Structures are given as C-alpha cells and as structure tokens.
Amino acid sequence: MAKKFEHEIEVHGHLIDSMILTKIFDVIMDLNGEFQVQEFKVGQKKKDASYAKLLIQGKSQKHLDDILESVYREGATSKIQQAINLKPAPKDMVMPDDFYSTTNNQTDIFYKGKWIKVENMMMDKCIVINGKSARCTPIREIKKGDMIIVGESGIKITPPERPREGVNLFQFMGSNSSSERPTQHIARKVAYDIFKTKKEGGRIILVGGPAIVHTGASDSIAYLIKNGFIDGVLAGNALAVHDIEYATLGTSLGMNVKDGTLAVRGHRNHMQAINSVFKAGSIAKMVANGTLKKGIMYECVKRKIPFVLAGSLRDDGPLPDVMTDMISAQRKYKEILKDTKMVIMISTMLHSIATGNMLPAEVKVIVVDINQPTVTKLMDRGTWQALGIVSDVGAFLPLVTQEIQKLIK
C-alpha cells in the first residue's frame, strides 16, 4: 500500500465572499494535489466568520510541502500548531538559506506559545525576531547574528477581506484595469475616497511623474496640496524640474502647456529651470526669494509638505534637492509612507512599483496612467490591491479636483 502524504489545515474568515477558500482550492488543484473538506461552517450573518478544515494530500513529502507553503500564503494554517524556525544571519546583509520571504498581507507568527503580529509589513523582505517583537526587514538592514525566520512553519497570513459595509471602490479590483470604465463616474468615486480619507484623519501620499505637468494636470495637483489633501510627494528629478519650468516659464519640455505650441528656444527651458534652482540654492530658497510663485513644488514648500526626489542616471542636473544615493532615497520614501492610508500613483512606472513594494496590503492604492501596461505591471508585481485607471491624467485629474471642490462646498 502506497504511503499517504497528507496534512490537515484550517482557515477562518469570510471565506466565500472574499474568495479565500476558492483561492485555496485553486492553489491545490494547480499544483496537482488532492483535498477533502472535512468540516465547513458558514457564518449565519453578514459579519460572522466561516470556518473550514481540509485534508490535503500530495504525491510525495516534497510535493505536499510545496502545496502547504502555497495555501499558507492564502490564509490557511496548520491544524497542528507549529512554532516558527529561526536561524542567525551569517553576516551583515546576508539571510540564512531557506529564509521566509514576506507578502504585503498582515502576518502573525507563533513564537514562545503565542501569536505575535509582524511590524513594518512589506513584500519580499524577511522577518527578524528581536526580544518579543517581530519586524519585516530589508536585506540591507540585516546584521550578523539577527535571528531570522526560515521555512513556513508558525506563520499565519490574513488576506484582506471584502468590506462588510458593502460595495466599495477598492473592493477586490484585483488586476482589473480598463480604459472603458466611465471616467466621470470613477473620478467622482476617487474624489469621494480622497475626501473621506482626509475627513477621517488619514494620510494621503502622491507618487508622481512628469506627465502630470506635460498633460496640464499640475494645477490640479497643486490645488490638492494647497487644500490639505496631500501629505507627502514622492517623485524623481523630472517632476520637480518640469513643474518649476511650467511655473516660471509656462512650458514643459519646451512646449507651451496652455496651447501645445512650441516655445521659442523652448528646448533649453528645462535647463533654465534647473539653473534657476541652483542659482537660488534649493527649491525652498527659490520660493523664499520670490522666484517660484506657484506649482506643485511651491505648494509643498509653502504648506511644509515633505517631498522626496529620487535620482536616476537619466537626470539633467539633477536639482540640488534630489537624493542621488538610491539606498538613502529608498529609506526616505519608506519614512514618508509610514502610517499612510492611501497612495495615489500617477504616470510613473518605476517610482510606483518601488512604492508599491513598500506598502502593506491594507493601504488603498490608485494608479492612473494612459498606458495600460504600466498599470497592470504594478499590480502584477504584487500590489494587487491597486485600483487601475487607464486614462489621460490631463483629463482625469481635473475631473477629480472638480468633484472634490463640490464636496468641500
């Protein structure tokens, strides 16, 4: 008689409407495993949780372990309580073999007889145990001797569930993104969520690219900052340069933003904007001496809204405010994102993906770009909770601003 390789798992929560159980079934079948539902209790009321116990079978111990690893990441836990396994980091910035790689979902670990919530949750990191606490840690912050979780034992992931209050704009958008959605309706919904988030005291961060300026949407972003709807700006050199070019010269990439015509000697305008900032010494000093009187960067300085400009190899200048050290910029991004409730990402693939990797799953994310691959690539990289809006930002953002103005009144 062939040896059976099987293991009991259980899962709690809103298993049906949040599709948690369906995802577990799919994982098992995709990996050619077998399962038996041994117990299933469905919540009787809207807010009641459900419970299921499954027996999972594999063709070998390795096959079974692979299946179990995958279902644990969908929210299941072992029926037999297991503690975490720890190994020390062999040296600075080196994780032990078989380290546990995190998701961006809420994660708890079973340590010394009780469940502990992991702090600083991000995807693609490791978990370091320090005393009675557990923290999600990037590889560059690992020190020799840090105790790091290895394997999948003793780890419980809690996937986000469908909101109990009913239909919500961010309700399991998954990788859905389409240019065929009614723009006015979506703009109204986005405006309402921005307004509601701020009314409840939540922090909103903008991640932006230079297309905000090129398409004529910078006035809308400046309005949002001026009126207290943005609590931080994460971008690169280009957004600041072209925002300042537009604010001081009326052009972006040498084109007159208002009518799309080519400005005389416009090819040098972005360099003239950079030169003006160097002449003043910084963006803040340019505002102080009265040279910069409007725009996104102006409103950030006037309202004391923190901004981080991360540099790249393509940058002209770059501006004196740009952080050219990648690791320092990454840490500063993370610092600005702390305790954020919503992130709005506009027309910048690389900065958006970088920011998405730093966010826990419960943070609302709005991604707006004219190119659908930009939107889908962000979500395919793991930021599955994002709402993708394929639209011209120059048309969409003014609509959002108009709807917010109605709500303010």
Secondary structure, DSSP 8 states (H G I E B T S, - for coil): ----EEEEEEEEE-TTTT-HHHHHHHHHHHTT-EEEEEEEE--SSTT--EEEEEEEEESSHHHHHHHHHHHHTTT-EESS----EEEE-SBTTB--TTB----SSEEEEEETTEEEEEES--SS-EEEEETTEEEEE-GGG--TT-EEEESSTTEEEE-----TTS--TTSS-TT-EES-S-HHHHHHHHHHHHHHHHHTT-EEEEEE-THHHHTT-HHHHHHHHHTT--SEEEEEHHHHHHHHHHHHHSEETTEETTT--B-TTGGGHHHHHHHHHHHHSSHHHHHHTTS--SSHHHHHHHTT--EEEE--TT-SS--TT-B--HHHHHHHHHHHHTTEEEEEEES-HHHHHHHHTTS-TTSEEEEEES-HHHHHHHHHTT-TTEEEEES-HHHHHHHHHHHHHHHH-
